[in-house]
């Protein structure tokens, strides 16, 4: 048998180079954002999701029945936009979407097939948006403390239709409905992180050759 004359450190360099090349060429995978502390309840205090590539989930919890959590996201336009928060009954959490100025875009207060879902039906196009979740019974308020969406309407996904439409949102009203869901998962499609982090570039093959000389 003929033994290889390639030094072990050269073989290691080749293997490392192949691994780095594979990682660099691999497509960005969808990921989840975990709420840090307590997300703010208005666009001005929203929690900015930070990462690289697509965002597939947001995982968080409510501090109490009147808590609302708002997250900055980017709708990328590459896939149809969908955001659905897990639910069990109609009293479980609702979901809202606001544009970069805080104007209301779409809201849903109906639990269907385990999710309360909003889609791109009323979304004008890609860009920065604010996704809000709160207990059922809470109301997004515009200037003058007027509801941006009509209350006591359980009709599913709808654009702003209240006396305060379209906003911008300045606060929240109403009492949160009792629920056993103190934590939540928002499933997302067609969404990127609000702030993109550029992955660090791996070492080039030329650099590796210099290291292993």
C-alpha positions as CSV (number, residue, x, y, z in Angstrom):
1,X,0.0,0.0,0.0
2,X,1.3,3.5,-0.9
3,X,1.1,5.9,2.0
4,X,0.1,9.5,1.5
5,X,3.0,11.9,1.8
6,X,0.7,14.8,2.5
7,X,1.4,16.3,6.0
8,X,-1.5,16.1,8.4
9,X,-1.6,19.8,8.9
10,X,-2.1,20.3,5.1
11,X,-4.9,17.7,5.2
12,X,-6.5,19.6,8.1
13,X,-6.2,22.9,6.2
14,X,-7.9,21.3,3.2
15,X,-10.7,20.0,5.4
16,X,-11.2,23.3,7.1
17,X,-11.3,25.1,3.8
18,X,-14.0,22.8,2.5
19,X,-16.1,23.3,5.7
20,X,-15.8,27.1,5.5
21,X,-16.7,27.0,1.8
22,X,-19.8,24.9,2.6
23,X,-20.9,27.3,5.3
24,X,-20.4,30.4,3.1
25,X,-22.5,28.9,0.3
26,X,-25.3,27.5,2.5
27,X,-28.6,29.5,2.2
28,X,-29.7,31.6,5.2
29,X,-32.1,29.6,7.4
30,X,-35.2,30.9,9.0
31,X,-34.8,31.5,12.7
32,X,-36.7,32.5,15.9
33,X,-36.5,35.7,17.9
34,X,-36.9,35.3,21.7
35,X,-38.3,38.4,23.5
36,X,-35.6,40.2,25.5
37,X,-37.1,41.4,28.7
38,X,-40.5,43.0,28.0
39,X,-41.1,44.3,24.5
40,X,-42.5,47.9,24.4
41,X,-46.2,48.5,23.7
42,X,-45.8,51.2,21.0
43,X,-43.8,51.5,17.8
44,X,-41.5,54.0,19.5
45,X,-40.6,51.5,22.2
46,X,-40.9,48.4,20.0
47,X,-38.3,45.6,20.3
48,X,-36.1,45.5,17.3
49,X,-35.5,42.0,15.9
50,X,-31.9,41.6,15.0
51,X,-30.3,38.8,13.0
52,X,-29.4,37.5,9.6
53,X,-31.8,36.1,7.0
54,X,-35.4,35.1,7.4
55,X,-37.4,35.3,10.6
56,X,-39.8,32.4,11.1
57,X,-41.0,32.9,14.7
58,X,-41.2,35.3,17.6
59,X,-41.5,33.8,21.1
60,X,-42.5,35.9,24.0
61,X,-44.7,36.3,27.1
62,X,-47.1,38.8,28.6
63,X,-46.3,40.6,31.8
64,X,-50.0,40.9,32.6
65,X,-53.5,41.1,31.1
66,X,-53.0,44.7,30.0
67,X,-49.5,44.1,28.5
68,X,-49.0,44.6,24.7
69,X,-45.8,43.5,22.9
70,X,-44.7,45.3,19.7
71,X,-41.9,44.1,17.5
72,X,-40.1,45.7,14.5
73,X,-40.0,43.4,11.5
74,X,-39.3,43.7,7.8
75,X,-41.8,42.2,5.2
76,X,-39.5,41.1,2.4
77,X,-41.9,40.6,-0.5
78,X,-40.2,37.4,-1.4
79,X,-43.0,35.2,0.0
80,X,-46.6,36.0,0.8
81,X,-46.7,37.6,4.2
82,X,-48.4,35.6,7.0
83,X,-48.2,36.1,10.8
84,X,-50.2,33.9,13.1
85,X,-50.2,33.8,16.9
86,X,-51.1,30.6,18.6
87,X,-54.6,30.5,20.3
88,X,-57.1,28.0,21.8
89,X,-60.3,30.1,22.1
90,X,-61.6,33.4,20.9
91,X,-60.5,35.0,24.2
92,X,-56.9,34.3,23.5
93,X,-54.4,36.9,22.2
94,X,-55.0,39.1,19.1
95,X,-52.6,40.4,16.5
96,X,-52.1,43.8,14.8
97,X,-49.8,45.2,12.1
98,X,-48.8,48.9,11.9
99,X,-46.6,50.6,9.3
100,X,-43.4,52.5,10.0
101,X,-45.4,55.6,11.0
102,X,-47.6,53.7,13.4
103,X,-50.6,53.8,11.2
104,X,-52.9,50.7,11.4
105,X,-52.7,48.2,8.5
106,X,-54.5,45.0,9.6
107,X,-55.9,43.4,12.8
108,X,-57.5,40.0,13.6
109,X,-59.4,39.0,16.7
110,X,-60.6,35.5,15.6
111,X,-59.0,32.2,16.5
112,X,-59.2,29.7,13.7
113,X,-57.5,26.3,13.5
114,X,-55.3,27.2,16.4
115,X,-54.0,30.5,15.1
116,X,-55.2,34.1,14.9
117,X,-53.7,35.2,11.6
118,X,-53.0,38.3,9.5
119,X,-51.8,38.2,5.9
120,X,-50.6,40.5,3.2
121,X,-54.1,41.3,2.0
122,X,-53.9,44.9,3.2
123,X,-50.1,45.3,3.2
124,X,-49.1,47.9,0.6
125,X,-45.6,46.4,0.0
126,X,-42.3,45.4,1.4
127,X,-40.7,47.4,4.2
128,X,-40.5,48.0,7.9
129,X,-43.6,47.3,10.0
130,X,-44.5,46.9,13.6
131,X,-46.2,43.6,14.7
132,X,-48.2,43.8,17.9
133,X,-49.8,41.2,20.1
134,X,-52.0,41.6,23.2
135,X,-54.8,39.8,25.1
136,X,-58.2,39.7,23.5
137,X,-60.3,42.7,24.6
138,X,-57.4,45.2,24.3
139,X,-57.9,48.0,21.8
140,X,-55.3,49.9,19.7
141,X,-56.1,53.6,20.2
142,X,-55.4,56.6,17.9
143,X,-55.3,60.3,18.7
144,X,-58.1,61.4,21.0
145,X,-58.1,57.9,22.6
146,X,-60.4,56.7,19.7
147,X,-60.3,53.0,18.7
148,X,-58.5,52.4,15.4
149,X,-60.5,49.2,14.9
150,X,-64.1,48.8,15.9
151,X,-64.6,46.9,19.1
152,X,-66.8,43.9,19.7
153,X,-66.5,42.8,16.1
154,X,-65.2,39.2,15.8
155,X,-65.2,39.0,12.0
156,X,-61.5,38.1,11.3
157,X,-58.8,39.9,9.4
158,X,-59.7,43.6,8.6
159,X,-58.3,46.9,7.9
160,X,-58.8,49.9,10.3
161,X,-62.5,50.5,10.6
162,X,-62.9,52.4,13.9
163,X,-63.5,56.1,14.7
164,X,-59.7,56.5,15.3
165,X,-58.7,54.9,11.9
166,X,-56.1,54.8,10.7
167,X,-54.2,56.1,13.7
168,X,-51.3,56.4,14.4
169,X,-51.4,54.3,17.5
170,X,-50.8,56.3,20.7
171,X,-51.9,53.8,23.3
172,X,-54.1,50.9,24.3
173,X,-57.5,50.6,26.0
174,X,-59.9,47.9,27.2
175,X,-59.4,45.1,29.7
176,X,-57.6,42.0,28.7
177,X,-59.7,38.8,28.7
178,X,-58.7,36.1,31.1
179,X,-56.7,33.4,29.4
180,X,-54.3,30.6,30.3
181,X,-51.9,31.6,27.6
182,X,-49.3,33.8,29.3
183,X,-46.6,33.0,26.7
184,X,-47.0,32.9,22.9
185,X,-45.4,31.9,19.6
186,X,-46.0,34.0,16.4
187,X,-45.4,32.0,13.3
188,X,-44.1,34.1,10.4
189,X,-43.7,33.8,6.6
190,X,-42.3,36.4,4.2
191,X,-40.5,38.2,7.1
192,X,-36.9,39.2,7.8
193,X,-35.3,40.6,10.9
194,X,-35.8,44.3,11.3
195,X,-32.1,44.9,11.6
196,X,-29.9,42.6,9.5
197,X,-26.5,41.5,10.9
198,X,-24.0,40.8,8.2
199,X,-22.2,37.4,9.0
200,X,-18.5,37.6,9.5
201,X,-16.6,36.5,6.4
202,X,-14.6,33.3,6.8
203,X,-10.9,33.1,6.1
204,X,-10.0,32.8,2.4
205,X,-8.2,29.7,1.1
206,X,-5.1,32.0,0.5
207,X,-5.1,32.9,4.2
208,X,-5.4,29.3,5.2
209,X,-2.4,28.4,3.1
210,X,-0.4,31.1,4.8
211,X,-1.4,29.8,8.2
212,X,-0.4,26.2,7.4
213,X,2.9,26.8,5.7
